[in-house]
Amino acid sequence: MAERLCEEMQKKKGDLVGYQYALSEVYYSEKTDILIETTGIFLGELIHIGEHIDKYTYIILDEVHEIDLNIDLVLLLVKLLIKINPKVKLILMSVVVSSMEYSNYFSESSIKELDENEFCIHRANGKKLK
């Protein structure tokens, strides 16, 4: 996914877009604004967030319907993070789960369910993708 974003944005991997999918597979820098991580890596960051509470502006969680212990803990910690730092925007993606199932859990958040036909995606160069 990181490589695709870099390609679409015509940026070098590790600069604007980085990734980490294991403790030894790390590819990002101080310039990185978008970091793609596995749930386990992100969970570890959330547990040790401490003074870096304002580190995140947007959190995108994909495949939230694939419930396991890691995603359950991530959802709990993200809910607490949003209470402490309400500027954080959370995007949950699932092809299976209804947004109403999460609206009860994230009750203070405004939830908008998007239909795939509701928006267009544009490349960084302005060309329409969809």
Backbone atoms as SQL, in Angstrom:
CREATE TABLE atoms (id INTEGER PRIMARY KEY, chain TEXT, resi INTEGER, resn TEXT, atom TEXT, x REAL, y REAL, z REAL);
INSERT INTO atoms VALUES
  (1, 'A', 1, 'MET', 'N', 0.816, -1.178, 0.000),
  (2, 'A', 1, 'MET', 'CA', 0.000, 0.000, 0.000),
  (3, 'A', 1, 'MET', 'C', 0.870, 1.256, 0.000),
  (4, 'A', 2, 'ALA', 'N', 1.936, 1.261, 0.783),
  (5, 'A', 2, 'ALA', 'CA', 2.834, 2.418, 0.843),
  (6, 'A', 2, 'ALA', 'C', 3.474, 2.661, -0.523),
  (7, 'A', 3, 'GLU', 'N', 3.891, 1.600, -1.177),
  (8, 'A', 3, 'GLU', 'CA', 4.503, 1.747, -2.490),
  (9, 'A', 3, 'GLU', 'C', 3.516, 2.331, -3.488),
  (10, 'A', 4, 'ARG', 'N', 2.268, 1.897, -3.418),
  (11, 'A', 4, 'ARG', 'CA', 1.237, 2.423, -4.323),
  (12, 'A', 4, 'ARG', 'C', 1.002, 3.903, -4.058),
  (13, 'A', 5, 'LEU', 'N', 0.929, 4.299, -2.792),
  (14, 'A', 5, 'LEU', 'CA', 0.754, 5.713, -2.466),
  (15, 'A', 5, 'LEU', 'C', 1.921, 6.550, -2.987),
  (16, 'A', 6, 'CYS', 'N', 3.116, 6.053, -2.801),
  (17, 'A', 6, 'CYS', 'CA', 4.301, 6.768, -3.295),
  (18, 'A', 6, 'CYS', 'C', 4.247, 6.927, -4.808),
  (19, 'A', 7, 'GLU', 'N', 3.852, 5.866, -5.468),
  (20, 'A', 7, 'GLU', 'CA', 3.752, 5.896, -6.921),
  (21, 'A', 7, 'GLU', 'C', 2.710, 6.920, -7.365),
  (22, 'A', 8, 'GLU', 'N', 1.539, 6.886, -6.731),
  (23, 'A', 8, 'GLU', 'CA', 0.458, 7.808, -7.085),
  (24, 'A', 8, 'GLU', 'C', 0.842, 9.259, -6.810),
  (25, 'A', 9, 'MET', 'N', 1.577, 9.481, -5.721),
  (26, 'A', 9, 'MET', 'CA', 1.942, 10.831, -5.322),
  (27, 'A', 9, 'MET', 'C', 3.288, 11.266, -5.909),
  (28, 'A', 10, 'GLN', 'N', 3.918, 10.351, -6.637),
  (29, 'A', 10, 'GLN', 'CA', 5.220, 10.591, -7.255),
  (30, 'A', 10, 'GLN', 'C', 6.251, 11.058, -6.217),
  (31, 'A', 11, 'LYS', 'N', 6.296, 10.311, -5.098),
  (32, 'A', 11, 'LYS', 'CA', 7.229, 10.592, -4.011),
  (33, 'A', 11, 'LYS', 'C', 8.095, 9.373, -3.762),
  (34, 'A', 12, 'LYS', 'N', 9.265, 9.604, -3.171),
  (35, 'A', 12, 'LYS', 'CA', 10.183, 8.521, -2.838),
  (36, 'A', 12, 'LYS', 'C', 9.705, 7.806, -1.576),
  (37, 'A', 13, 'LYS', 'N', 9.770, 6.491, -1.584),
  (38, 'A', 13, 'LYS', 'CA', 9.361, 5.680, -0.442),
  (39, 'A', 13, 'LYS', 'C', 10.197, 6.049, 0.785),
  (40, 'A', 14, 'GLY', 'N', 9.515, 6.269, 1.903),
  (41, 'A', 14, 'GLY', 'CA', 10.212, 6.607, 3.134),
  (42, 'A', 14, 'GLY', 'C', 10.236, 8.095, 3.409),
  (43, 'A', 15, 'ASP', 'N', 9.917, 8.909, 2.407),
  (44, 'A', 15, 'ASP', 'CA', 9.854, 10.351, 2.645),
  (45, 'A', 15, 'ASP', 'C', 8.459, 10.695, 3.166),
  (46, 'A', 16, 'LEU', 'N', 7.563, 11.077, 2.292),
  (47, 'A', 16, 'LEU', 'CA', 6.210, 11.439, 2.698),
  (48, 'A', 16, 'LEU', 'C', 5.443, 10.220, 3.219),
  (49, 'A', 17, 'VAL', 'N', 5.616, 9.084, 2.567),
  (50, 'A', 17, 'VAL', 'CA', 4.898, 7.854, 2.924),
  (51, 'A', 17, 'VAL', 'C', 5.901, 6.797, 3.377),
  (52, 'A', 18, 'GLY', 'N', 5.659, 6.225, 4.557),
  (53, 'A', 18, 'GLY', 'CA', 6.504, 5.160, 5.070),
  (54, 'A', 18, 'GLY', 'C', 5.667, 3.983, 5.524),
  (55, 'A', 19, 'TYR', 'N', 6.341, 2.929, 5.939),
  (56, 'A', 19, 'TYR', 'CA', 5.613, 1.764, 6.433),
  (57, 'A', 19, 'TYR', 'C', 6.441, 1.021, 7.467),
  (58, 'A', 20, 'GLN', 'N', 5.726, 0.248, 8.278),
  (59, 'A', 20, 'GLN', 'CA', 6.363, -0.664, 9.230),
  (60, 'A', 20, 'GLN', 'C', 5.410, -1.831, 9.417),
  (61, 'A', 21, 'TYR', 'N', 5.895, -3.039, 9.114),
  (62, 'A', 21, 'TYR', 'CA', 5.033, -4.208, 9.284),
  (63, 'A', 21, 'TYR', 'C', 5.650, -5.270, 10.175),
  (64, 'A', 22, 'ALA', 'N', 6.799, -5.023, 10.696),
  (65, 'A', 22, 'ALA', 'CA', 7.433, -5.889, 11.688),
  (66, 'A', 22, 'ALA', 'C', 8.480, -5.031, 12.385),
  (67, 'A', 23, 'LEU', 'N', 8.978, -5.503, 13.500),
  (68, 'A', 23, 'LEU', 'CA', 9.976, -4.711, 14.217),
  (69, 'A', 23, 'LEU', 'C', 11.217, -4.468, 13.371),
  (70, 'A', 24, 'SER', 'N', 11.529, -5.407, 12.484),
  (71, 'A', 24, 'SER', 'CA', 12.730, -5.270, 11.660),
  (72, 'A', 24, 'SER', 'C', 12.442, -4.659, 10.288),
  (73, 'A', 25, 'GLU', 'N', 11.188, -4.571, 9.898),
  (74, 'A', 25, 'GLU', 'CA', 10.825, -4.037, 8.582),
  (75, 'A', 25, 'GLU', 'C', 10.283, -2.614, 8.732),
  (76, 'A', 26, 'VAL', 'N', 11.201, -1.661, 8.833),
  (77, 'A', 26, 'VAL', 'CA', 10.856, -0.262, 9.084),
  (78, 'A', 26, 'VAL', 'C', 11.363, 0.574, 7.920),
  (79, 'A', 27, 'TYR', 'N', 10.505, 1.386, 7.354),
  (80, 'A', 27, 'TYR', 'CA', 10.905, 2.233, 6.246),
  (81, 'A', 27, 'TYR', 'C', 10.182, 3.571, 6.341),
  (82, 'A', 28, 'TYR', 'N', 10.690, 4.483, 7.178),
  (83, 'A', 28, 'TYR', 'CA', 10.169, 5.840, 7.258),
  (84, 'A', 28, 'TYR', 'C', 11.246, 6.752, 7.813),
  (85, 'A', 29, 'SER', 'N', 10.999, 8.053, 7.743),
  (86, 'A', 29, 'SER', 'CA', 11.981, 9.041, 8.185),
  (87, 'A', 29, 'SER', 'C', 11.275, 10.159, 8.947),
  (88, 'A', 30, 'GLU', 'N', 12.034, 11.161, 9.347),
  (89, 'A', 30, 'GLU', 'CA', 11.437, 12.313, 10.035),
  (90, 'A', 30, 'GLU', 'C', 10.527, 13.098, 9.102),
  (91, 'A', 31, 'LYS', 'N', 10.697, 12.944, 7.797),
  (92, 'A', 31, 'LYS', 'CA', 9.855, 13.632, 6.810),
  (93, 'A', 31, 'LYS', 'C', 8.502, 12.944, 6.613),
  (94, 'A', 32, 'THR', 'N', 8.348, 11.735, 7.115),
  (95, 'A', 32, 'THR', 'CA', 7.155, 10.931, 6.866),
  (96, 'A', 32, 'THR', 'C', 5.919, 11.546, 7.516),
  (97, 'A', 33, 'ASP', 'N', 4.882, 11.749, 6.694),
  (98, 'A', 33, 'ASP', 'CA', 3.595, 12.240, 7.181),
  (99, 'A', 33, 'ASP', 'C', 2.542, 11.140, 7.216),
  (100, 'A', 34, 'ILE', 'N', 2.677, 10.162, 6.344),
  (101, 'A', 34, 'ILE', 'CA', 1.728, 9.053, 6.267),
  (102, 'A', 34, 'ILE', 'C', 2.494, 7.775, 6.589),
  (103, 'A', 35, 'LEU', 'N', 2.092, 7.106, 7.657),
  (104, 'A', 35, 'LEU', 'CA', 2.778, 5.885, 8.068),
  (105, 'A', 35, 'LEU', 'C', 1.781, 4.731, 8.071),
  (106, 'A', 36, 'ILE', 'N', 2.080, 3.710, 7.306),
  (107, 'A', 36, 'ILE', 'CA', 1.219, 2.537, 7.206),
  (108, 'A', 36, 'ILE', 'C', 1.846, 1.445, 8.059),
  (109, 'A', 37, 'GLU', 'N', 1.049, 0.919, 8.996),
  (110, 'A', 37, 'GLU', 'CA', 1.556, -0.077, 9.946),
  (111, 'A', 37, 'GLU', 'C', 0.562, -1.213, 10.106),
  (112, 'A', 38, 'THR', 'N', 1.066, -2.333, 10.584),
  (113, 'A', 38, 'THR', 'CA', 0.172, -3.426, 10.952),
  (114, 'A', 38, 'THR', 'C', -0.529, -3.057, 12.253),
  (115, 'A', 39, 'THR', 'N', -1.600, -3.738, 12.552),
  (116, 'A', 39, 'THR', 'CA', -2.342, -3.483, 13.783),
  (117, 'A', 39, 'THR', 'C', -1.465, -3.697, 15.010),
  (118, 'A', 40, 'GLY', 'N', -0.645, -4.736, 15.000),
  (119, 'A', 40, 'GLY', 'CA', 0.228, -5.020, 16.141),
  (120, 'A', 40, 'GLY', 'C', 1.234, -3.921, 16.402),
  (121, 'A', 41, 'ILE', 'N', 1.852, -3.391, 15.354),
  (122, 'A', 41, 'ILE', 'CA', 2.820, -2.298, 15.492),
  (123, 'A', 41, 'ILE', 'C', 2.109, -1.051, 16.016),
  (124, 'A', 42, 'PHE', 'N', 0.945, -0.742, 15.455),
  (125, 'A', 42, 'PHE', 'CA', 0.184, 0.439, 15.885),
  (126, 'A', 42, 'PHE', 'C', -0.253, 0.289, 17.335),
  (127, 'A', 43, 'LEU', 'N', -0.650, -0.896, 17.725),
  (128, 'A', 43, 'LEU', 'CA', -1.042, -1.153, 19.115),
  (129, 'A', 43, 'LEU', 'C', 0.122, -0.857, 20.056),
  (130, 'A', 44, 'GLY', 'N', 1.313, -1.310, 19.700),
  (131, 'A', 44, 'GLY', 'CA', 2.492, -1.025, 20.511),
  (132, 'A', 44, 'GLY', 'C', 2.741, 0.466, 20.658),
  (133, 'A', 45, 'GLU', 'N', 2.545, 1.223, 19.573),
  (134, 'A', 45, 'GLU', 'CA', 2.709, 2.681, 19.641),
  (135, 'A', 45, 'GLU', 'C', 1.673, 3.314, 20.561),
  (136, 'A', 46, 'LEU', 'N', 0.437, 2.860, 20.454),
  (137, 'A', 46, 'LEU', 'CA', -0.626, 3.423, 21.294),
  (138, 'A', 46, 'LEU', 'C', -0.371, 3.161, 22.773),
  (139, 'A', 47, 'ILE', 'N', 0.142, 1.989, 23.091),
  (140, 'A', 47, 'ILE', 'CA', 0.412, 1.635, 24.487),
  (141, 'A', 47, 'ILE', 'C', 1.499, 2.538, 25.065),
  (142, 'A', 48, 'HIS', 'N', 2.457, 2.936, 24.236),
  (143, 'A', 48, 'HIS', 'CA', 3.592, 3.735, 24.707),
  (144, 'A', 48, 'HIS', 'C', 3.535, 5.184, 24.225),
  (145, 'A', 49, 'ILE', 'N', 2.343, 5.709, 23.978),
  (146, 'A', 49, 'ILE', 'CA', 2.204, 7.026, 23.363),
  (147, 'A', 49, 'ILE', 'C', 2.678, 8.163, 24.274),
  (148, 'A', 50, 'GLY', 'N', 2.407, 8.091, 25.560),
  (149, 'A', 50, 'GLY', 'CA', 2.896, 9.061, 26.539),
  (150, 'A', 50, 'GLY', 'C', 2.772, 10.503, 26.125),
  (151, 'A', 51, 'GLU', 'N', 3.899, 11.204, 26.098),
  (152, 'A', 51, 'GLU', 'CA', 3.900, 12.636, 25.806),
  (153, 'A', 51, 'GLU', 'C', 3.645, 12.960, 24.336),
  (154, 'A', 52, 'HIS', 'N', 3.624, 11.954, 23.477),
  (155, 'A', 52, 'HIS', 'CA', 3.399, 12.169, 22.041),
  (156, 'A', 52, 'HIS', 'C', 1.920, 12.030, 21.688),
  (157, 'A', 53, 'ILE', 'N', 1.055, 12.465, 22.575),
  (158, 'A', 53, 'ILE', 'CA', -0.386, 12.302, 22.417),
  (159, 'A', 53, 'ILE', 'C', -0.911, 13.029, 21.180),
  (160, 'A', 54, 'ASP', 'N', -0.198, 14.061, 20.729),
  (161, 'A', 54, 'ASP', 'CA', -0.637, 14.815, 19.556),
  (162, 'A', 54, 'ASP', 'C', 0.036, 14.337, 18.267),
  (163, 'A', 55, 'LYS', 'N', 0.642, 13.174, 18.302),
  (164, 'A', 55, 'LYS', 'CA', 1.359, 12.617, 17.154),
  (165, 'A', 55, 'LYS', 'C', 0.427, 12.349, 15.973),
  (166, 'A', 56, 'TYR', 'N', -0.805, 11.972, 16.253),
  (167, 'A', 56, 'TYR', 'CA', -1.728, 11.561, 15.197),
  (168, 'A', 56, 'TYR', 'C', -2.762, 12.648, 14.924),
  (169, 'A', 57, 'THR', 'N', -3.031, 12.876, 13.642),
  (170, 'A', 57, 'THR', 'CA', -4.127, 13.757, 13.247),
  (171, 'A', 57, 'THR', 'C', -5.260, 12.931, 12.635),
  (172, 'A', 58, 'TYR', 'N', -4.892, 11.928, 11.858),
  (173, 'A', 58, 'TYR', 'CA', -5.871, 11.013, 11.266),
  (174, 'A', 58, 'TYR', 'C', -5.418, 9.585, 11.523),
  (175, 'A', 59, 'ILE', 'N', -6.371, 8.747, 11.879),
  (176, 'A', 59, 'ILE', 'CA', -6.101, 7.323, 12.036),
  (177, 'A', 59, 'ILE', 'C', -7.086, 6.594, 11.129),
  (178, 'A', 60, 'ILE', 'N', -6.565, 5.778, 10.239),
  (179, 'A', 60, 'ILE', 'CA', -7.402, 4.997, 9.329),
  (180, 'A', 60, 'ILE', 'C', -7.201, 3.529, 9.675),
  (181, 'A', 61, 'LEU', 'N', -8.280, 2.881, 10.055),
  (182, 'A', 61, 'LEU', 'CA', -8.227, 1.455, 10.372),
  (183, 'A', 61, 'LEU', 'C', -9.032, 0.706, 9.322),
  (184, 'A', 62, 'ASP', 'N', -8.363, -0.170, 8.602),
  (185, 'A', 62, 'ASP', 'CA', -8.998, -0.946, 7.540),
  (186, 'A', 62, 'ASP', 'C', -9.347, -2.331, 8.065),
  (187, 'A', 63, 'GLU', 'N', -10.338, -2.936, 7.458),
  (188, 'A', 63, 'GLU', 'CA', -10.738, -4.301, 7.787),
  (189, 'A', 63, 'GLU', 'C', -11.147, -4.448, 9.256),
  (190, 'A', 64, 'VAL', 'N', -11.879, -3.458, 9.784),
  (191, 'A', 64, 'VAL', 'CA', -12.245, -3.519, 11.200),
  (192, 'A', 64, 'VAL', 'C', -13.229, -4.649, 11.510),
  (193, 'A', 65, 'HIS', 'N', -13.785, -5.251, 10.486),
  (194, 'A', 65, 'HIS', 'CA', -14.683, -6.386, 10.710),
  (195, 'A', 65, 'HIS', 'C', -13.913, -7.660, 11.067),
  (196, 'A', 66, 'GLU', 'N', -12.609, -7.674, 10.820),
  (197, 'A', 66, 'GLU', 'CA', -11.791, -8.837, 11.171),
  (198, 'A', 66, 'GLU', 'C', -11.371, -8.721, 12.633),
  (199, 'A', 67, 'ILE', 'N', -12.304, -8.976, 13.508),
  (200, 'A', 67, 'ILE', 'CA', -12.109, -8.778, 14.934),
  (201, 'A', 67, 'ILE', 'C', -11.138, -9.810, 15.508),
  (202, 'A', 68, 'ASP', 'N', -10.145, -9.304, 16.230),
  (203, 'A', 68, 'ASP', 'CA', -9.248, -10.144, 17.014),
  (204, 'A', 68, 'ASP', 'C', -8.806, -9.309, 18.209),
  (205, 'A', 69, 'LEU', 'N', -7.991, -9.856, 19.062),
  (206, 'A', 69, 'LEU', 'CA', -7.581, -9.157, 20.270),
  (207, 'A', 69, 'LEU', 'C', -6.873, -7.841, 19.958),
  (208, 'A', 70, 'ASN', 'N', -5.984, -7.840, 18.960),
  (209, 'A', 70, 'ASN', 'CA', -5.268, -6.615, 18.609),
  (210, 'A', 70, 'ASN', 'C', -6.203, -5.492, 18.190),
  (211, 'A', 71, 'ILE', 'N', -7.149, -5.786, 17.289),
  (212, 'A', 71, 'ILE', 'CA', -8.049, -4.725, 16.812),
  (213, 'A', 71, 'ILE', 'C', -8.972, -4.269, 17.936),
  (214, 'A', 72, 'ASP', 'N', -9.399, -5.188, 18.804),
  (215, 'A', 72, 'ASP', 'CA', -10.219, -4.796, 19.959),
  (216, 'A', 72, 'ASP', 'C', -9.469, -3.815, 20.846),
  (217, 'A', 73, 'LEU', 'N', -8.205, -4.107, 21.133),
  (218, 'A', 73, 'LEU', 'CA', -7.399, -3.210, 21.967),
  (219, 'A', 73, 'LEU', 'C', -7.123, -1.890, 21.265),
  (220, 'A', 74, 'VAL', 'N', -6.865, -1.928, 19.963),
  (221, 'A', 74, 'VAL', 'CA', -6.641, -0.694, 19.201),
  (222, 'A', 74, 'VAL', 'C', -7.883, 0.189, 19.264),
  (223, 'A', 75, 'LEU', 'N', -9.061, -0.390, 19.050),
  (224, 'A', 75, 'LEU', 'CA', -10.295, 0.394, 19.107),
  (225, 'A', 75, 'LEU', 'C', -10.497, 1.020, 20.486),
  (226, 'A', 76, 'LEU', 'N', -10.213, 0.265, 21.538),
  (227, 'A', 76, 'LEU', 'CA', -10.322, 0.794, 22.900),
  (228, 'A', 76, 'LEU', 'C', -9.355, 1.956, 23.112),
  (229, 'A', 77, 'LEU', 'N', -8.097, 1.780, 22.733),
  (230, 'A', 77, 'LEU', 'CA', -7.088, 2.822, 22.943),
  (231, 'A', 77, 'LEU', 'C', -7.332, 4.046, 22.057),
  (232, 'A', 78, 'VAL', 'N', -7.824, 3.832, 20.846),
  (233, 'A', 78, 'VAL', 'CA', -8.143, 4.967, 19.973),
  (234, 'A', 78, 'VAL', 'C', -9.320, 5.749, 20.554),
  (235, 'A', 79, 'LYS', 'N', -10.285, 5.052, 21.110),
  (236, 'A', 79, 'LYS', 'CA', -11.413, 5.744, 21.755),
  (237, 'A', 79, 'LYS', 'C', -10.902, 6.627, 22.900),
  (238, 'A', 80, 'LEU', 'N', -10.000, 6.107, 23.714),
  (239, 'A', 80, 'LEU', 'CA', -9.420, 6.901, 24.798),
  (240, 'A', 80, 'LEU', 'C', -8.588, 8.055, 24.249),
  (241, 'A', 81, 'LEU', 'N', -7.823, 7.801, 23.194),
  (242, 'A', 81, 'LEU', 'CA', -7.011, 8.841, 22.565),
  (243, 'A', 81, 'LEU', 'C', -7.885, 9.989, 22.078),
  (244, 'A', 82, 'ILE', 'N', -9.014, 9.669, 21.459),
  (245, 'A', 82, 'ILE', 'CA', -9.917, 10.700, 20.940),
  (246, 'A', 82, 'ILE', 'C', -10.512, 11.522, 22.082),
  (247, 'A', 83, 'LYS', 'N', -10.773, 10.889, 23.211),
  (248, 'A', 83, 'LYS', 'CA', -11.280, 11.637, 24.368),
  (249, 'A', 83, 'LYS', 'C', -10.233, 12.632, 24.871),
  (250, 'A', 84, 'ILE', 'N', -8.964, 12.228, 24.854),
  (251, 'A', 84, 'ILE', 'CA', -7.882, 13.092, 25.321),
  (252, 'A', 84, 'ILE', 'C', -7.532, 14.142, 24.275),
  (253, 'A', 85, 'ASN', 'N', -7.532, 13.738, 23.017),
  (254, 'A', 85, 'ASN', 'CA', -7.185, 14.641, 21.915),
  (255, 'A', 85, 'ASN', 'C', -8.298, 14.601, 20.872),
  (256, 'A', 86, 'PRO', 'N', -9.357, 15.418, 21.069),
  (257, 'A', 86, 'PRO', 'CA', -10.508, 15.372, 20.160),
  (258, 'A', 86, 'PRO', 'C', -10.222, 15.851, 18.739),
  (259, 'A', 87, 'LYS', 'N', -9.017, 16.352, 18.479),
  (260, 'A', 87, 'LYS', 'CA', -8.660, 16.769, 17.116),
  (261, 'A', 87, 'LYS', 'C', -8.384, 15.574, 16.209),
  (262, 'A', 88, 'VAL', 'N', -8.148, 14.412, 16.806),
  (263, 'A', 88, 'VAL', 'CA', -7.871, 13.206, 16.024),
  (264, 'A', 88, 'VAL', 'C', -9.126, 12.797, 15.275),
  (265, 'A', 89, 'LYS', 'N', -8.964, 12.551, 13.983),
  (266, 'A', 89, 'LYS', 'CA', -10.066, 12.076, 13.135),
  (267, 'A', 89, 'LYS', 'C', -9.861, 10.587, 12.891),
  (268, 'A', 90, 'LEU', 'N', -10.925, 9.832, 13.058),
  (269, 'A', 90, 'LEU', 'CA', -10.862, 8.384, 12.911),
  (270, 'A', 90, 'LEU', 'C', -11.677, 7.955, 11.706),
  (271, 'A', 91, 'ILE', 'N', -11.062, 7.153, 10.853),
  (272, 'A', 91, 'ILE', 'CA', -11.743, 6.590, 9.692),
  (273, 'A', 91, 'ILE', 'C', -11.695, 5.078, 9.830),
  (274, 'A', 92, 'LEU', 'N', -12.871, 4.471, 9.925),
  (275, 'A', 92, 'LEU', 'CA', -12.980, 3.017, 10.027),
  (276, 'A', 92, 'LEU', 'C', -13.504, 2.488, 8.695),
  (277, 'A', 93, 'MET', 'N', -12.856, 1.452, 8.188),
  (278, 'A', 93, 'MET', 'CA', -13.271, 0.891, 6.906),
  (279, 'A', 93, 'MET', 'C', -13.620, -0.582, 7.075),
  (280, 'A', 94, 'SER', 'N', -14.749, -0.928, 6.489),
  (281, 'A', 94, 'SER', 'CA', -15.198, -2.316, 6.506),
  (282, 'A', 94, 'SER', 'C', -16.215, -2.497, 5.396),
  (283, 'A', 95, 'VAL', 'N', -16.143, -3.620, 4.737),
  (284, 'A', 95, 'VAL', 'CA', -17.138, -3.926, 3.712),
  (285, 'A', 95, 'VAL', 'C', -18.314, -4.676, 4.307),
  (286, 'A', 96, 'VAL', 'N', -18.189, -5.090, 5.546),
  (287, 'A', 96, 'VAL', 'CA', -19.190, -5.951, 6.170),
  (288, 'A', 96, 'VAL', 'C', -19.990, -5.232, 7.254),
  (289, 'A', 97, 'VAL', 'N', -19.309, -4.486, 8.107),
  (290, 'A', 97, 'VAL', 'CA', -19.928, -3.932, 9.307),
  (291, 'A', 97, 'VAL', 'C', -20.619, -2.610, 9.002),
  (292, 'A', 98, 'SER', 'N', -21.801, -2.439, 9.563),
  (293, 'A', 98, 'SER', 'CA', -22.556, -1.193, 9.432),
  (294, 'A', 98, 'SER', 'C', -21.955, -0.135, 10.347),
  (295, 'A', 99, 'SER', 'N', -21.992, 1.110, 9.898),
  (296, 'A', 99, 'SER', 'CA', -21.449, 2.201, 10.711),
  (297, 'A', 99, 'SER', 'C', -22.225, 2.363, 12.015),
  (298, 'A', 100, 'MET', 'N', -23.466, 1.953, 12.040),
  (299, 'A', 100, 'MET', 'CA', -24.272, 2.074, 13.266),
  (300, 'A', 100, 'MET', 'C', -23.710, 1.212, 14.388),
  (301, 'A', 101, 'GLU', 'N', -23.055, 0.122, 14.045),
  (302, 'A', 101, 'GLU', 'CA', -22.450, -0.721, 15.074),
  (303, 'A', 101, 'GLU', 'C', -21.326, 0.014, 15.799),
  (304, 'A', 102, 'TYR', 'N', -20.655, 0.917, 15.098),
  (305, 'A', 102, 'TYR', 'CA', -19.574, 1.679, 15.714),
  (306, 'A', 102, 'TYR', 'C', -20.062, 2.996, 16.299),
  (307, 'A', 103, 'SER', 'N', -21.180, 3.507, 15.836),
  (308, 'A', 103, 'SER', 'CA', -21.670, 4.782, 16.356),
  (309, 'A', 103, 'SER', 'C', -22.008, 4.683, 17.838),
  (310, 'A', 104, 'ASN', 'N', -22.458, 3.540, 18.285),
  (311, 'A', 104, 'ASN', 'CA', -22.723, 3.361, 19.717),
  (312, 'A', 104, 'ASN', 'C', -21.436, 3.333, 20.527),
  (313, 'A', 105, 'TYR', 'N', -20.388, 2.787, 19.963),
  (314, 'A', 105, 'TYR', 'CA', -19.114, 2.689, 20.669),
  (315, 'A', 105, 'TYR', 'C', -18.389, 4.040, 20.698),
  (316, 'A', 106, 'PHE', 'N', -18.347, 4.714, 19.568),
  (317, 'A', 106, 'PHE', 'CA', -17.723, 6.031, 19.475),
  (318, 'A', 106, 'PHE', 'C', -18.816, 7.096, 19.503),
  (319, 'A', 107, 'SER', 'N', -19.597, 7.115, 20.561),
  (320, 'A', 107, 'SER', 'CA', -20.798, 7.948, 20.613),
  (321, 'A', 107, 'SER', 'C', -20.521, 9.441, 20.528),
  (322, 'A', 108, 'GLU', 'N', -19.379, 9.904, 21.010),
  (323, 'A', 108, 'GLU', 'CA', -19.094, 11.332, 20.946),
  (324, 'A', 108, 'GLU', 'C', -18.643, 11.769, 19.560),
  (325, 'A', 109, 'SER', 'N', -18.307, 10.854, 18.728),
  (326, 'A', 109, 'SER', 'CA', -17.817, 11.182, 17.395),
  (327, 'A', 109, 'SER', 'C', -18.977, 11.322, 16.427),
  (328, 'A', 110, 'SER', 'N', -18.815, 12.201, 15.458),
  (329, 'A', 110, 'SER', 'CA', -19.816, 12.249, 14.399),
  (330, 'A', 110, 'SER', 'C', -19.420, 11.202, 13.375),
  (331, 'A', 111, 'ILE', 'N', -20.387, 10.442, 12.941),
  (332, 'A', 111, 'ILE', 'CA', -20.122, 9.335, 12.032),
  (333, 'A', 111, 'ILE', 'C', -20.847, 9.587, 10.726),
  (334, 'A', 112, 'LYS', 'N', -20.134, 9.418, 9.642),
  (335, 'A', 112, 'LYS', 'CA', -20.710, 9.567, 8.314),
  (336, 'A', 112, 'LYS', 'C', -20.392, 8.307, 7.528),
  (337, 'A', 113, 'GLU', 'N', -21.423, 7.692, 7.043),
  (338, 'A', 113, 'GLU', 'CA', -21.243, 6.502, 6.218),
  (339, 'A', 113, 'GLU', 'C', -21.151, 6.938, 4.766),
  (340, 'A', 114, 'LEU', 'N', -20.107, 6.518, 4.084),
  (341, 'A', 114, 'LEU', 'CA', -19.890, 6.923, 2.704),
  (342, 'A', 114, 'LEU', 'C', -20.223, 5.796, 1.750),
  (343, 'A', 115, 'ASP', 'N', -20.938, 6.155, 0.733),
  (344, 'A', 115, 'ASP', 'CA', -21.199, 5.241, -0.366),
  (345, 'A', 115, 'ASP', 'C', -20.043, 5.406, -1.349),
  (346, 'A', 116, 'GLU', 'N', -19.621, 4.343, -1.983),
  (347, 'A', 116, 'GLU', 'CA', -18.479, 4.441, -2.889),
  (348, 'A', 116, 'GLU', 'C', -18.725, 5.404, -4.042),
  (349, 'A', 117, 'ASN', 'N', -19.980, 5.692, -4.361),
  (350, 'A', 117, 'ASN', 'CA', -20.294, 6.611, -5.449),
  (351, 'A', 117, 'ASN', 'C', -20.391, 8.062, -4.979),
  (352, 'A', 118, 'GLU', 'N', -20.162, 8.307, -3.695),
  (353, 'A', 118, 'GLU', 'CA', -20.334, 9.630, -3.119),
  (354, 'A', 118, 'GLU', 'C', -19.153, 10.555, -3.350),
  (355, 'A', 119, 'PHE', 'N', -18.023, 10.037, -3.746),
  (356, 'A', 119, 'PHE', 'CA', -16.841, 10.870, -3.861),
  (357, 'A', 119, 'PHE', 'C', -15.956, 10.393, -5.008),
  (358, 'A', 120, 'CYS', 'N', -15.090, 11.277, -5.447),
  (359, 'A', 120, 'CYS', 'CA', -14.111, 10.942, -6.470),
  (360, 'A', 120, 'CYS', 'C', -12.728, 11.008, -5.853),
  (361, 'A', 121, 'ILE', 'N', -11.845, 10.195, -6.355),
  (362, 'A', 121, 'ILE', 'CA', -10.468, 10.200, -5.897),
  (363, 'A', 121, 'ILE', 'C', -9.620, 10.777, -7.024),
  (364, 'A', 122, 'HIS', 'N', -8.755, 11.727, -6.677),
  (365, 'A', 122, 'HIS', 'CA', -7.883, 12.350, -7.661),
  (366, 'A', 122, 'HIS', 'C', -6.432, 12.069, -7.309),
  (367, 'A', 123, 'ARG', 'N', -5.626, 11.872, -8.296),
  (368, 'A', 123, 'ARG', 'CA', -4.181, 11.735, -8.086),
  (369, 'A', 123, 'ARG', 'C', -3.620, 13.088, -7.691),
  (370, 'A', 124, 'ALA', 'N', -2.431, 13.076, -7.171),
  (371, 'A', 124, 'ALA', 'CA', -1.770, 14.320, -6.800),
  (372, 'A', 124, 'ALA', 'C', -1.614, 15.243, -7.997),
  (373, 'A', 125, 'ASN', 'N', -1.528, 14.677, -9.201),
  (374, 'A', 125, 'ASN', 'CA', -1.376, 15.498, -10.403),
  (375, 'A', 125, 'ASN', 'C', -2.718, 15.990, -10.942),
  (376, 'A', 126, 'GLY', 'N', -3.811, 15.702, -10.221),
  (377, 'A', 126, 'GLY', 'CA', -5.129, 16.213, -10.592),
  (378, 'A', 126, 'GLY', 'C', -5.943, 15.299, -11.487),
  (379, 'A', 127, 'LYS', 'N', -5.369, 14.206, -11.976),
  (380, 'A', 127, 'LYS', 'CA', -6.122, 13.288, -12.838),
  (381, 'A', 127, 'LYS', 'C', -7.087, 12.465, -11.976),
  (382, 'A', 128, 'LYS', 'N', -8.296, 12.300, -12.510),
  (383, 'A', 128, 'LYS', 'CA', -9.319, 11.537, -11.791),
  (384, 'A', 128, 'LYS', 'C', -9.022, 10.049, -11.842),
  (385, 'A', 129, 'LEU', 'N', -9.086, 9.384, -10.680),
  (386, 'A', 129, 'LEU', 'CA', -8.873, 7.939, -10.607),
  (387, 'A', 129, 'LEU', 'C', -10.185, 7.189, -10.735),
  (388, 'A', 130, 'LYS', 'N', -11.249, 7.757, -10.213),
  (389, 'A', 130, 'LYS', 'CA', -12.519, 7.046, -10.147),
  (390, 'A', 130, 'LYS', 'C', -13.627, 7.964, -10.591);
